[in-house]
Amino acid sequence: MEELFSQIEELRTKLSVRCVMEDKRLSWTAKCLILYLMDEDLKETDLNTFRLDAPGHDPVSIRQAIQELLKYGYLS
């Protein structure tokens, strides 16, 4: 778990919201998930109540979203 938190801290310094949102390889769910992990203000927000879908976008499972983030190097 400690390793995951250090990866998230590293992401915050490397990525911008614009960079994530413009990445066409990621599903909307994966984008929302990585932004959730990057945002300090959302740390206290329950992931179960955080919206990971949007009208007009096909929802994917959290597992699939994490696999996308791993595949494209957002997480390791």
C-alpha positions, 0 to 999 in steps of 0.5 A: 500500500505504501508503494501505491501512495508513493506512485500516486505522489509521483503522478501528481508531480508528472501529470496534468489534468489536461494530459490525462483528459487528452489521452485517447487510449484511456476510457472515461472511467480510467481518466476519472480514476487517475484524476481521483487518485491525483487530487489531494482534495478528493482523498477524503471522498469515498470512491464508492460515491465518486462518479466514474461514468458520464453520459455518452461514455461506455462505463468500464469496471474499476478492474478494467480501468486499473488495467488500462492505467497499468498498460499505458504506464500511469501505474506500475 
